[in-house]
Amino acid sequence: MRLIAVLCLAKTAFRISPRTLKAESLALRICWPGHHTHFSTMDTNKDPHDPKHTLNSSERDDAAAELTAEPDSSMDTPEEPGLMPGETVVKEGKAAILFPSANEVFYNPVQEFNRDLTCAVITEFARETLASRGVRIAVPGEKERVVVSLSDEMNGEERDGRTEQEQGKERQEAKEFRTTSVGECCEDGLRVLEGLAASGLRSVRFALEVPGLKSVTANDCSAKAAALIARNAKYNNVAHLLHASQKDASMLMYEMRGKKERYDVIDLDPYGSPSPFLDAAVQAVSEGGLLCITCTDMAVMAGNSGETCYSKYGSVSLKSKYCHELALRIILHSLDQRANVYQRYIEPLISVSVDFYIRVFVRVRTGQATVKHSASKQALVYNCVGCGAFHIQRMGKRILQGKHMKFSAATGPPVGMNCDHCGQRHQLGGPVWAEPIHNLEFVQKVLAAVSGNPSRFGTSKRIEGVLSMVTEELQDIPLYYVLDQLSSTVHCNTPAMLQFRSALLHAGYKVSFSHACKNAVKTDAPAGVLWDIMRCWEKSNPVKRERLSETSPAFRILSTEPTLQACFDIREDANPQSRKRHLTRFQENPQANWGPKARAKAGGGISSELEDKRKQFQGKRKNQITDSSQLKNFPCKKFRKGTCTHGEKCCYSHDPEQLPSQTNETQ
């Protein structure tokens, strides 16, 4: 009533029209105790003193009655918003998102695969979690999974042997199972947090496509993004499930560390590195909860800047052919290490490297005894800079002695000062996660659900292809070799993939592909066996030894006679099912400039500096300079530093007027 009195005084003093008074009441109700916070937008183009907007006596009475009446739930949410100037509607999955044309809120359409996979994973996670709470989820388009009682499959004699009490108990348990569908608020459902929501597309899709949810919190520190999230929730009719939040993501998760306040699912998909949010995330997720983490700073994690990778993830990255799987193991190591501080540990469910990012789905559990195993789950990586051979060194050792587990320090190193195969030095990387990066049982559940309901997602074929490759990977073998690199090292022709895989199988070793690299060879064979196979292949495809330097890795490797006689006859089991079925395992570039997009900024648009860089480097490999006279169009870097000694004979430009503009473009 105090609020109404204040507004009445304001109306008398400033002659505010009843329509404006109603809007002001709605706006102030945002902060009024007892009401949920909703971000709303008002039409500021209407002039309250315009005669067209004045009300007649009956309308005034209705407005006055509405103001004096008790607030109802329908007034907590603004009316369905329309498109504002410059806005477009982006449709993905079941969601339709209002999106500004300017780059004020981040959005990348190429990550539809990421969002589709996340919806599929959370659906299966909800199916497992809610089953223990007596809730069954109903997925649109999915054939109902009927749980057949064992008594229905028994013969008459066995069925008669069961007591009526046992059969009645089973029927009662079946009745107690409740069913929840998408879009419904399930009281025993999952609480989901998207910490960096931007436009809210991912959260809206969760509310529209994932059943068994109690609430979805879409958070972003940007006021424009938070307002857009609220509008998108109303636009998609999911405001009863989806709540907008404008807070720092880390602070929000730190506030929800209590056991009764934790989220069942936390999704973090930042622009760049998620490292600033990991400490809060492992604390704010519930017992057995799900963490969904995306990393797009692949330049750091793939070895271009090992010292930066260590500062962010506590691990040194290596520039190698297996860098994409190494990046997955780096983020898993970082998550487990931060969880161990709070007597928690992780269980990887699915870890994939796709396009320009990596994505991991892990469970977080609590257990002081299990945390002691974490040291033996991490490993250092010794990588030869010459031939690319690598060795894994565990950081801890555990031995089962009766009923007790004994822990001790690992012994090493597994290599000498120089590589046994090519004589070059080793680089040391890690520590990284050395255990399996997938839960095969969970992967098969997600794969079965997606392949059985292909119309549910726009990228179902690719999800099926990637997860099929994941199920075929050797789970207990970290990292992989690349067939192209093996051939390039010895400067010989590349054997067919099926021939090389068959040679390993004939030798008695296991081999598989990897979803992270097209020509990957993941095997339990030591590096010496691989080089023996390449030596045998080189004998039938000889290289010109006289052209090889005596200090080169190729010369050292080929100078040694093979101890294994490889057989290249193609075996039937050398070709996996995903390859035979021609599944979409590695899709082509979906569109031009499909990589990481520009970071969103307050004023919208893309910075001119980024546009200049794009134009400068666009097609630099296709349009290579063939005429040396064209080099005069480019500034001389040595002249700019004052170290050029060629003078006028320099093929690059020494024009001082050209230097500043070119320099600004490259900085």
C-alpha positions as CSV (number, residue, x, y, z in Angstrom):
1,M,0.0,0.0,0.0
2,R,3.0,2.3,0.6
3,L,4.0,1.8,-3.0
4,I,0.6,2.8,-4.3
5,A,0.6,5.9,-2.1
6,V,4.0,6.9,-3.4
7,L,2.8,6.4,-7.0
8,C,-0.4,8.4,-6.4
9,L,1.6,11.3,-5.1
10,A,3.9,11.0,-8.2
11,K,0.9,11.0,-10.4
12,T,-0.5,14.2,-8.9
13,A,2.8,16.0,-8.9
14,F,4.0,15.1,-12.4
15,R,0.6,14.4,-14.1
16,I,1.5,10.8,-15.1
17,S,-1.1,9.1,-17.1
18,P,-2.7,5.9,-15.6
19,R,-1.1,3.8,-18.4
20,T,2.3,5.0,-17.5
21,L,1.5,4.6,-13.8
22,K,0.6,1.0,-14.4
23,A,3.9,0.4,-16.2
24,E,5.9,2.1,-13.4
25,S,4.1,-0.1,-10.9
26,L,5.2,-3.2,-12.9
27,A,8.8,-1.9,-13.1
28,L,9.0,-1.2,-9.4
29,R,7.4,-4.5,-8.5
30,I,10.7,-6.1,-9.7
31,C,12.3,-5.1,-6.4
32,W,9.1,-5.5,-4.2
33,P,9.5,-8.3,-1.6
34,G,7.6,-11.5,-2.3
35,H,7.9,-11.3,-6.1
36,H,10.2,-13.1,-8.4
37,T,12.7,-11.0,-10.3
38,H,12.0,-10.7,-14.0
39,F,13.8,-8.5,-16.5
40,S,11.2,-6.5,-18.5
41,T,11.3,-3.9,-21.2
42,M,9.1,-0.8,-21.6
43,D,8.1,1.1,-24.7
44,T,9.9,4.3,-24.2
45,N,8.8,5.7,-27.6
46,K,5.3,6.5,-26.2
47,D,4.8,10.0,-24.8
48,P,2.7,9.9,-21.6
49,H,1.4,13.4,-22.3
50,D,0.2,12.5,-25.8
51,P,-3.6,13.0,-26.1
52,K,-3.8,9.7,-28.0
53,H,-2.8,7.9,-24.9
54,T,-5.3,9.4,-22.4
55,L,-7.9,7.2,-21.0
56,N,-11.7,7.8,-20.5
57,S,-13.4,7.6,-17.1
58,S,-14.2,3.9,-17.3
59,E,-10.6,3.1,-18.2
60,R,-9.4,5.2,-15.3
61,D,-11.7,3.3,-12.9
62,D,-10.4,0.0,-14.3
63,A,-6.8,1.1,-13.9
64,A,-7.4,2.4,-10.4
65,A,-9.1,-0.9,-9.5
66,E,-6.2,-2.8,-10.9
67,L,-3.7,-0.8,-8.9
68,T,-5.5,-1.2,-5.6
69,A,-6.1,-4.9,-6.2
70,E,-3.8,-7.6,-4.8
71,P,-1.0,-8.5,-7.2
72,D,-1.5,-11.7,-9.1
73,S,1.0,-14.0,-10.8
74,S,0.0,-12.8,-14.3
75,M,1.4,-9.4,-13.6
76,D,4.8,-10.8,-12.6
77,T,5.7,-11.4,-16.3
78,P,5.5,-8.8,-19.1
79,E,3.3,-9.4,-22.1
80,E,4.7,-11.3,-25.0
81,P,7.5,-9.1,-26.5
82,G,7.7,-8.4,-30.2
83,L,10.8,-7.8,-32.3
84,M,12.7,-4.6,-31.5
85,P,14.4,-2.6,-34.3
86,G,17.4,-4.6,-35.7
87,E,16.4,-7.9,-34.0
88,T,16.0,-11.2,-35.8
89,V,14.7,-14.6,-34.8
90,V,17.2,-17.4,-34.7
91,K,15.6,-20.9,-34.7
92,E,17.5,-23.9,-33.4
93,G,16.0,-27.1,-32.3
94,K,12.6,-26.3,-30.6
95,A,13.7,-22.8,-29.6
96,A,13.2,-19.5,-31.4
97,I,15.5,-16.8,-30.0
98,L,15.2,-13.1,-30.3
99,F,18.7,-12.0,-31.3
100,P,20.1,-8.5,-31.9
101,S,21.8,-8.0,-35.3
102,A,24.7,-6.2,-33.6
103,N,27.3,-8.3,-31.8
104,E,26.0,-7.3,-28.4
105,V,25.2,-10.9,-27.3
106,F,27.4,-13.8,-28.3
107,Y,26.1,-16.5,-30.6
108,N,27.8,-19.0,-32.8
109,P,25.5,-21.2,-35.1
110,V,28.3,-23.7,-35.7
111,Q,28.0,-25.0,-32.1
112,E,24.6,-26.5,-32.7
113,F,26.3,-29.9,-32.5
114,N,27.6,-28.9,-29.1
115,R,24.1,-27.9,-27.9
116,D,22.4,-31.0,-29.4
117,L,24.9,-33.3,-27.8
118,T,24.5,-31.5,-24.4
119,C,20.7,-32.0,-24.6
120,A,21.1,-35.7,-25.4
121,V,23.6,-36.2,-22.5
122,I,21.5,-34.3,-19.9
123,T,18.4,-36.3,-21.1
124,E,20.2,-39.6,-20.3
125,F,21.6,-38.2,-17.1
126,A,18.1,-37.2,-16.1
127,R,16.8,-40.7,-17.0
128,E,19.4,-42.4,-14.7
129,T,19.1,-39.9,-11.9
130,L,15.3,-39.6,-11.7
131,A,14.8,-43.3,-12.0
132,S,16.1,-43.6,-8.4
133,R,13.6,-40.9,-7.4
134,G,10.6,-42.8,-8.8
135,V,10.3,-40.6,-11.9
136,R,10.2,-41.7,-15.5
137,I,10.9,-39.2,-18.3
138,A,9.0,-39.0,-21.6
139,V,11.0,-37.8,-24.6
140,P,9.1,-36.6,-27.7
141,G,9.5,-38.9,-30.6
142,E,11.0,-41.7,-28.6
143,K,9.4,-45.1,-28.4
144,E,8.3,-45.8,-24.9
145,R,10.8,-47.9,-23.0
146,V,8.6,-50.6,-21.5
147,V,10.0,-52.3,-18.4
148,V,8.8,-55.9,-18.7
149,S,8.4,-57.7,-15.5
150,L,10.3,-61.0,-15.3
151,S,7.1,-62.7,-14.4
152,D,5.7,-61.9,-17.8
153,E,8.4,-64.0,-19.5
154,M,8.2,-66.9,-17.2
155,N,6.3,-70.1,-18.1
156,G,3.1,-70.9,-16.3
157,E,4.7,-73.2,-13.7
158,E,7.3,-70.6,-12.7
159,R,4.7,-67.8,-12.6
160,D,2.5,-69.9,-10.3
161,G,5.4,-70.3,-8.0
162,R,5.5,-66.6,-7.2
163,T,3.5,-65.4,-4.3
164,E,0.6,-62.9,-4.8
165,Q,2.4,-60.7,-2.3
166,E,5.5,-60.4,-4.6
167,Q,3.4,-59.8,-7.7
168,G,1.4,-57.2,-5.9
169,K,4.6,-55.4,-4.7
170,E,5.8,-55.2,-8.3
171,R,2.5,-53.8,-9.5
172,Q,2.6,-51.2,-6.7
173,E,6.1,-50.1,-7.6
174,A,5.0,-49.7,-11.2
175,K,2.1,-47.5,-10.1
176,E,4.4,-45.3,-7.9
177,F,6.5,-44.4,-10.9
178,R,5.5,-40.9,-12.1
179,T,6.0,-39.7,-15.7
180,T,7.3,-36.2,-16.5
181,S,7.4,-34.6,-20.0
182,V,9.3,-31.7,-21.5
183,G,8.2,-28.3,-20.5
184,E,6.8,-29.5,-17.2
185,C,8.2,-28.4,-13.8
186,C,9.1,-31.7,-12.0
187,E,9.3,-31.3,-8.3
188,D,11.9,-34.1,-8.0
189,G,13.6,-33.0,-11.2
190,L,17.1,-31.6,-11.9
191,R,18.2,-28.1,-11.1
192,V,20.3,-26.8,-14.1
193,L,22.6,-23.8,-14.2
194,E,24.1,-22.3,-17.4
195,G,26.7,-20.0,-16.0
196,L,27.5,-18.0,-19.1
197,A,24.2,-17.9,-21.0
198,A,24.6,-15.0,-23.4
199,S,21.3,-15.1,-25.5
200,G,19.9,-17.9,-23.4
201,L,19.6,-20.2,-26.4
202,R,21.0,-23.2,-24.6
203,S,18.9,-22.8,-21.5
204,V,15.7,-22.3,-23.6
205,R,16.5,-25.5,-25.4
206,F,17.0,-27.3,-22.1
207,A,13.5,-26.2,-21.0
208,L,11.9,-27.1,-24.3
209,E,13.7,-30.4,-25.1
210,V,14.9,-32.0,-21.9
211,P,12.3,-33.6,-19.6
212,G,12.6,-34.0,-15.9
213,L,13.8,-30.5,-15.0
214,K,12.8,-28.6,-11.9
215,S,14.4,-25.3,-12.9
216,V,16.9,-23.8,-15.3
217,T,18.9,-20.8,-14.2
218,A,20.4,-18.8,-17.2
219,N,23.1,-16.4,-15.8
220,D,25.1,-13.8,-17.5
221,C,27.0,-10.8,-16.1
222,S,25.8,-8.5,-18.9
223,A,22.6,-6.6,-18.2
224,K,21.7,-6.7,-21.9
225,A,22.2,-10.4,-22.1
226,A,20.1,-11.0,-18.9
227,A,17.3,-8.8,-20.2
228,L,17.4,-10.8,-23.5
229,I,17.3,-14.1,-21.7
230,A,14.1,-13.1,-19.8
231,R,12.5,-12.0,-23.1
232,N,13.5,-15.2,-24.8
233,A,12.1,-17.2,-21.9
234,K,8.7,-15.5,-22.3
235,Y,8.9,-15.7,-26.1
236,N,9.2,-19.5,-25.9
237,N,6.7,-19.9,-23.1
238,V,9.2,-21.4,-20.6
239,A,9.2,-18.6,-18.0
240,H,7.9,-21.1,-15.5
241,L,11.1,-23.1,-15.8
242,L,13.7,-20.7,-16.9
243,H,14.9,-17.9,-14.7
244,A,17.3,-15.1,-15.7
245,S,20.1,-14.1,-13.5
246,Q,22.6,-11.2,-13.8
247,K,25.6,-12.1,-11.6
248,D,29.2,-13.0,-11.9
249,A,29.2,-16.8,-12.7
250,S,31.8,-17.7,-10.1
251,M,30.1,-15.7,-7.3
252,L,26.8,-17.3,-8.1
253,M,28.3,-20.8,-7.9
254,Y,30.1,-19.9,-4.7
255,E,26.8,-18.8,-3.1
256,M,25.3,-22.2,-4.0
257,R,27.9,-24.4,-2.4
258,G,25.6,-25.6,0.4
259,K,24.6,-29.3,0.1
260,K,20.9,-28.4,-0.2
261,E,21.5,-25.5,-2.7
262,R,23.8,-27.2,-5.2
263,Y,22.9,-27.7,-8.9
264,D,22.4,-31.1,-10.4
265,V,23.8,-29.9,-13.7
266,I,26.2,-27.0,-14.4
267,D,27.0,-26.0,-18.0
268,L,29.9,-23.7,-18.7
269,D,30.6,-22.7,-22.3
270,P,32.8,-19.5,-22.1
271,Y,34.4,-17.5,-24.7
272,G,38.0,-18.9,-24.3
273,S,39.1,-20.7,-21.2
274,P,36.8,-22.0,-18.5
275,S,39.7,-22.0,-15.9
276,P,38.4,-19.0,-13.8
277,F,35.1,-20.9,-13.1
278,L,36.3,-24.4,-12.4
279,D,37.0,-24.0,-8.7
280,A,33.5,-22.7,-8.1
281,A,31.9,-25.3,-10.4
282,V,33.3,-28.4,-8.6
283,Q,31.9,-27.1,-5.3
284,A,28.5,-26.0,-6.6
285,V,27.5,-29.2,-8.3
286,S,25.6,-31.8,-6.3
287,E,26.8,-35.2,-5.3
288,G,26.9,-37.3,-8.4
289,G,26.0,-34.2,-10.4
290,L,27.0,-33.4,-14.0
291,L,29.5,-30.8,-15.2
292,C,29.5,-29.8,-18.9
293,I,32.6,-27.9,-19.8
294,T,33.7,-26.3,-23.1
295,C,37.2,-25.1,-23.9
296,T,37.8,-23.0,-27.0
297,D,41.3,-21.8,-26.2
298,M,42.8,-24.6,-28.3
299,A,45.9,-22.6,-29.3
300,V,47.0,-22.7,-25.6
301,M,45.9,-26.3,-25.0
302,A,47.4,-27.7,-28.3
303,G,51.0,-26.6,-27.4
304,N,51.5,-23.2,-28.8
305,S,51.9,-21.7,-25.4
306,G,52.8,-24.4,-22.8
307,E,53.6,-21.9,-20.0
308,T,50.2,-20.3,-20.4
309,C,48.5,-23.7,-20.4
310,Y,50.3,-24.4,-17.1
311,S,49.1,-21.2,-15.5
312,K,45.5,-21.9,-16.4
313,Y,45.2,-25.7,-16.1
314,G,48.3,-26.8,-14.1
315,S,49.6,-28.7,-17.0
316,V,52.2,-28.1,-19.8
317,S,50.9,-28.7,-23.3
318,L,53.0,-30.1,-26.1
319,K,52.9,-29.3,-29.8
320,S,52.3,-32.8,-31.2
321,K,50.0,-34.7,-33.5
322,Y,48.0,-36.0,-30.6
323,C,47.4,-32.5,-29.2
324,H,43.6,-32.7,-29.4
325,E,43.3,-35.8,-27.2
326,L,46.1,-34.3,-25.0
327,A,43.9,-31.2,-24.6
328,L,41.0,-33.4,-23.4
329,R,43.3,-35.0,-20.8
330,I,44.6,-31.6,-19.7
331,I,41.1,-30.3,-18.8
332,L,40.2,-33.6,-17.1
333,H,43.4,-33.3,-15.0
334,S,42.5,-29.8,-14.1
335,L,39.0,-30.6,-13.0
336,D,40.1,-33.6,-10.9
337,Q,42.9,-31.6,-9.3
338,R,40.5,-28.8,-8.2
339,A,37.9,-31.3,-7.0
340,N,40.5,-33.1,-4.9
341,V,41.0,-30.0,-2.8
342,Y,37.4,-30.5,-1.5
343,Q,37.7,-34.3,-1.1
344,R,35.8,-34.8,-4.4
345,Y,36.8,-36.5,-7.6
346,I,35.5,-36.8,-11.2
347,E,34.2,-39.6,-13.4
348,P,34.4,-38.7,-17.1
349,L,31.3,-39.7,-19.1
350,I,32.0,-38.3,-22.5
351,S,35.0,-36.3,-23.8
352,V,35.0,-35.1,-27.4
353,S,37.2,-32.9,-29.5
354,V,35.2,-31.4,-32.4
355,D,35.7,-28.5,-34.8
356,F,37.6,-25.7,-32.9
357,Y,36.8,-26.7,-29.3
358,I,36.7,-29.6,-26.8
359,R,33.8,-30.6,-24.7
360,V,33.8,-32.8,-21.6
361,F,30.9,-34.3,-19.5
362,V,31.9,-35.5,-16.0
363,R,30.3,-36.6,-12.8
364,V,31.5,-35.2,-9.6
365,R,31.4,-37.3,-6.4
366,T,32.7,-37.1,-2.9
367,G,35.0,-39.6,-1.2
368,Q,38.2,-39.2,0.8
369,A,39.3,-42.8,0.1
370,T,38.8,-42.5,-3.6
371,V,40.6,-39.2,-3.8
372,K,43.8,-41.0,-2.7
373,H,43.7,-42.8,-6.1
374,S,44.0,-39.5,-8.0
375,A,47.8,-39.4,-8.0
376,S,48.0,-42.7,-9.9
377,K,45.4,-41.4,-12.4
378,Q,47.7,-38.6,-13.6
379,A,50.8,-39.0,-15.8
380,L,53.6,-37.1,-17.4
381,V,54.2,-37.4,-21.2
382,Y,57.7,-37.8,-22.7
383,N,57.6,-36.8,-26.4
384,C,60.4,-37.3,-28.8
385,V,61.0,-34.1,-30.9
386,G,62.5,-36.2,-33.8
387,C,60.2,-39.1,-34.5
388,G,57.2,-38.3,-32.3
389,A,57.4,-41.4,-30.1
390,F,55.8,-40.8,-26.7
391,H,55.9,-42.6,-23.3
392,I,53.6,-42.3,-20.4
393,Q,54.9,-41.9,-16.8
394,R,52.3,-42.3,-14.1
395,M,52.8,-39.9,-11.1
396,G,51.7,-42.4,-8.5
397,K,51.5,-46.2,-8.0
398,R,48.9,-48.2,-6.2
399,I,49.2,-51.9,-5.2
400,L,46.4,-54.0,-3.7
401,Q,47.6,-55.9,-0.7
402,G,44.8,-58.1,0.5
403,K,41.9,-55.9,1.3
404,H,44.0,-52.7,1.5
405,M,45.4,-50.5,-1.1
406,K,49.0,-49.3,-0.8
407,F,50.0,-46.1,-2.4
408,S,53.6,-45.1,-3.3
409,A,55.5,-42.9,-5.6
410,A,56.0,-44.0,-9.2
411,T,59.5,-45.0,-10.5
412,G,61.0,-43.7,-13.7
413,P,61.7,-42.2,-16.1
414,P,60.7,-44.7,-18.8
415,V,63.1,-43.2,-21.4
416,G,66.8,-42.3,-21.5
417,M,68.3,-38.9,-22.3
418,N,67.8,-39.5,-26.0
419,C,65.3,-41.4,-28.1
420,D,66.1,-45.0,-28.7
421,H,64.7,-44.9,-32.2
422,C,66.1,-41.6,-33.7
423,G,68.5,-40.3,-31.1
424,Q,66.7,-36.9,-30.6
425,R,65.9,-35.3,-27.3
426,H,62.6,-35.6,-25.3
427,Q,60.1,-32.9,-24.3
428,L,58.2,-33.3,-21.0
429,G,54.5,-32.4,-20.9
430,G,51.7,-32.8,-18.4
431,P,50.6,-33.9,-15.9
432,V,47.5,-35.1,-17.7
433,W,44.6,-37.5,-17.0
434,A,45.8,-41.0,-17.9
435,E,42.6,-43.0,-17.2
436,P,39.8,-43.6,-19.7
437,I,38.1,-40.4,-20.9
438,H,34.7,-42.0,-21.6
439,N,32.2,-44.1,-19.7
440,L,31.4,-46.7,-22.4
441,E,28.1,-47.8,-20.9
442,F,26.9,-44.2,-20.7
443,V,28.1,-43.4,-24.2
444,Q,26.1,-46.4,-25.6
445,K,23.0,-45.2,-23.8
446,V,23.2,-41.8,-25.4
447,L,24.1,-43.3,-28.8
448,A,21.0,-45.7,-28.6
449,A,18.7,-42.8,-27.7
450,V,20.0,-40.5,-30.5
451,S,20.0,-43.2,-33.2
452,G,16.6,-44.4,-32.2
453,N,15.1,-40.9,-32.4
454,P,17.0,-39.3,-35.3
455,S,14.4,-36.5,-35.9
456,R,15.0,-35.0,-32.4
457,F,18.2,-33.1,-33.3
458,G,19.5,-31.4,-36.4
459,T,22.9,-32.9,-36.0
460,S,21.8,-36.5,-35.1
461,K,23.8,-38.1,-37.9
462,R,27.0,-36.4,-36.7
463,I,26.3,-37.3,-33.1
464,E,25.8,-40.9,-34.1
465,G,29.0,-40.9,-36.1
466,V,31.2,-39.4,-33.4
467,L,29.8,-41.5,-30.5
468,S,30.1,-44.6,-32.7
469,M,33.8,-43.9,-33.0
470,V,34.1,-43.2,-29.3
471,T,32.7,-46.7,-28.6
472,E,35.3,-48.2,-30.9
473,E,38.3,-46.5,-29.3
474,L,40.7,-48.4,-27.1
475,Q,39.6,-47.0,-23.7
476,D,42.8,-47.8,-21.7
477,I,45.3,-46.5,-24.2
478,P,46.2,-42.8,-23.9
479,L,47.0,-40.7,-27.0
480,Y,47.7,-41.9,-30.5
481,Y,50.0,-41.8,-33.5
482,V,49.1,-40.3,-36.9
483,L,49.9,-42.4,-40.0
484,D,50.9,-39.4,-42.1
485,Q,53.5,-38.4,-39.5
486,L,55.0,-41.9,-39.4
487,S,55.4,-41.8,-43.2
488,S,56.7,-38.3,-43.2
489,T,59.3,-39.1,-40.6
490,V,61.0,-41.7,-42.8
491,H,60.2,-39.8,-46.1
492,C,58.4,-42.7,-47.7
493,N,55.0,-43.2,-49.3
494,T,52.0,-43.6,-46.9
495,P,50.6,-47.1,-46.6
496,A,46.8,-47.5,-46.8
497,M,45.2,-47.2,-43.4
498,L,43.7,-50.7,-43.6
499,Q,47.1,-52.2,-44.5
500,F,48.8,-50.6,-41.5
501,R,46.0,-51.6,-39.1
502,S,46.1,-55.1,-40.5
503,A,49.9,-55.3,-39.9
504,L,49.4,-54.4,-36.2
505,L,46.6,-57.0,-35.9
506,H,48.7,-59.6,-37.5
507,A,51.5,-58.8,-35.0
508,G,49.1,-59.5,-32.1
509,Y,48.3,-55.9,-31.0
510,K,45.1,-54.0,-30.6
511,V,44.4,-50.9,-32.7
512,S,41.6,-48.4,-33.2
513,F,40.8,-45.0,-34.7
514,S,40.3,-41.9,-32.6
515,H,37.4,-39.4,-33.0
516,A,39.9,-36.6,-32.4
517,C,41.9,-37.2,-35.6
518,K,41.0,-38.7,-39.0
519,N,44.2,-40.7,-39.6
520,A,44.9,-41.6,-35.9
521,V,46.4,-44.9,-34.9
522,K,45.6,-45.7,-31.3
523,T,47.3,-48.9,-30.3
524,D,48.9,-50.8,-27.4
525,A,51.9,-51.6,-29.6
526,P,55.2,-49.9,-28.5
527,A,56.8,-47.4,-30.7
528,G,59.5,-49.9,-31.7
529,V,56.8,-52.1,-33.4
530,L,55.4,-49.2,-35.3
531,W,58.9,-48.3,-36.7
532,D,59.5,-52.0,-37.6
533,I,56.3,-52.0,-39.6
534,M,57.4,-48.8,-41.4
535,R,60.8,-50.3,-42.1
536,C,59.1,-53.3,-43.7
537,W,56.9,-51.0,-45.7
538,E,60.0,-48.9,-46.8
539,K,61.6,-52.1,-48.2
540,S,58.8,-52.4,-50.8
541,N,58.6,-48.6,-51.2
542,P,62.3,-47.6,-51.0
543,V,63.4,-44.0,-50.3
544,K,66.7,-42.5,-51.7
545,R,69.0,-43.1,-48.8
546,E,71.7,-40.8,-50.3
547,R,69.5,-37.8,-49.8
548,L,69.1,-38.4,-46.1
549,S,71.3,-36.6,-43.6
550,E,73.1,-38.9,-41.2
551,T,71.7,-37.0,-38.2
552,S,68.1,-37.1,-39.4
553,P,65.5,-39.3,-37.7
554,A,64.8,-41.0,-41.0
555,F,68.4,-42.1,-41.4
556,R,68.7,-43.4,-37.9
557,I,65.4,-45.3,-38.1
558,L,66.0,-46.9,-41.5
559,S,69.6,-47.8,-40.6
560,T,68.2,-50.4,-38.2
561,E,67.0,-53.8,-39.5
562,P,63.4,-54.7,-38.4
563,T,63.0,-57.4,-35.8
564,L,59.4,-57.9,-36.8
565,Q,58.4,-59.1,-40.3
566,A,55.1,-57.2,-40.9
567,C,52.3,-58.7,-42.9
568,F,50.2,-56.2,-44.8
569,D,47.4,-58.6,-45.9
570,I,44.1,-56.8,-45.1
571,R,42.1,-58.4,-42.4
572,E,38.3,-58.1,-42.0
573,D,38.4,-56.8,-38.5
574,A,40.8,-54.0,-39.6
575,N,37.8,-52.0,-40.9
576,P,35.6,-50.8,-38.0
577,Q,31.8,-50.7,-38.3
578,S,31.6,-46.9,-38.2
579,R,33.8,-46.8,-41.4
580,K,31.9,-49.6,-43.1
581,R,28.5,-47.9,-42.5
582,H,29.9,-44.6,-43.8
583,L,28.8,-42.7,-40.7
584,T,29.4,-38.9,-40.5
585,R,32.6,-39.1,-38.5
586,F,34.5,-36.0,-39.6
587,Q,32.2,-33.4,-41.2
588,E,33.5,-30.8,-43.7
589,N,33.6,-27.1,-42.9
590,P,30.0,-26.2,-42.3
591,Q,30.3,-22.6,-43.6
592,A,32.8,-19.8,-44.4
593,N,34.6,-18.3,-41.4
594,W,33.1,-21.1,-39.3
595,G,35.7,-20.9,-36.5
596,P,35.5,-19.0,-33.2
597,K,33.5,-15.8,-33.5
598,A,34.4,-12.4,-32.3
599,R,33.9,-11.7,-28.6
600,A,30.7,-9.8,-27.9
601,K,31.1,-6.1,-26.9
602,A,28.8,-3.6,-25.3
603,G,28.3,-1.4,-28.4
604,G,27.8,-4.3,-30.7
605,G,29.5,-4.9,-34.0
606,I,33.0,-6.2,-34.6
607,S,36.1,-4.2,-33.9
608,S,37.8,-2.7,-37.0
609,E,41.1,-4.2,-35.8
610,L,39.7,-7.7,-36.1
611,E,38.2,-7.0,-39.5
612,D,41.5,-5.6,-40.7
613,K,43.3,-8.8,-39.6
614,R,40.7,-11.0,-41.4
615,K,41.1,-9.1,-44.6
616,Q,44.9,-9.2,-44.4
617,F,45.2,-12.9,-43.8
618,Q,42.2,-14.0,-45.9
619,G,43.3,-16.6,-48.4
620,K,47.0,-16.1,-47.7
621,R,47.7,-19.7,-48.7
622,K,45.7,-19.7,-51.8
623,N,46.9,-16.3,-53.2
624,Q,50.6,-16.8,-52.5
625,I,53.1,-14.3,-54.0
626,T,54.9,-15.6,-57.0
627,D,56.4,-12.3,-58.3
628,S,59.2,-10.9,-56.1
629,S,58.4,-7.4,-57.2
630,Q,55.1,-7.7,-55.2
631,L,57.1,-7.9,-52.0
632,K,57.7,-4.1,-52.2
633,N,54.1,-3.7,-51.0
634,F,55.0,-5.1,-47.6
635,P,57.1,-3.3,-44.9
636,C,60.5,-4.6,-43.9
637,K,60.4,-5.9,-40.3
638,K,64.1,-5.6,-39.9
639,F,64.1,-2.0,-41.2
640,R,61.5,-1.2,-38.6
641,K,63.8,-2.6,-35.9
642,G,66.8,-0.9,-37.4
643,T,68.6,-4.2,-38.2
644,C,68.2,-4.4,-42.0
645,T,71.6,-4.4,-43.8
646,H,70.3,-4.6,-47.4
647,G,69.5,-1.0,-47.9
648,E,68.0,-0.2,-51.3
649,K,68.5,-3.8,-52.5
650,C,66.0,-5.1,-49.9
651,C,63.1,-6.7,-51.6
652,Y,60.7,-5.3,-48.9
653,S,59.6,-1.7,-48.5
654,H,61.5,0.8,-46.5
655,D,58.9,3.5,-47.0
656,P,58.4,5.2,-43.5
657,E,54.9,6.3,-44.5
658,Q,53.9,2.7,-45.0
659,L,55.2,1.3,-41.8
660,P,52.7,2.8,-39.2
661,S,49.6,1.5,-41.0
662,Q,51.0,-1.9,-41.6
663,T,52.4,-2.1,-38.1
664,N,49.0,-1.3,-36.6
665,E,47.3,-4.0,-38.6
666,T,49.7,-6.7,-37.4
667,Q,49.7,-5.8,-33.7
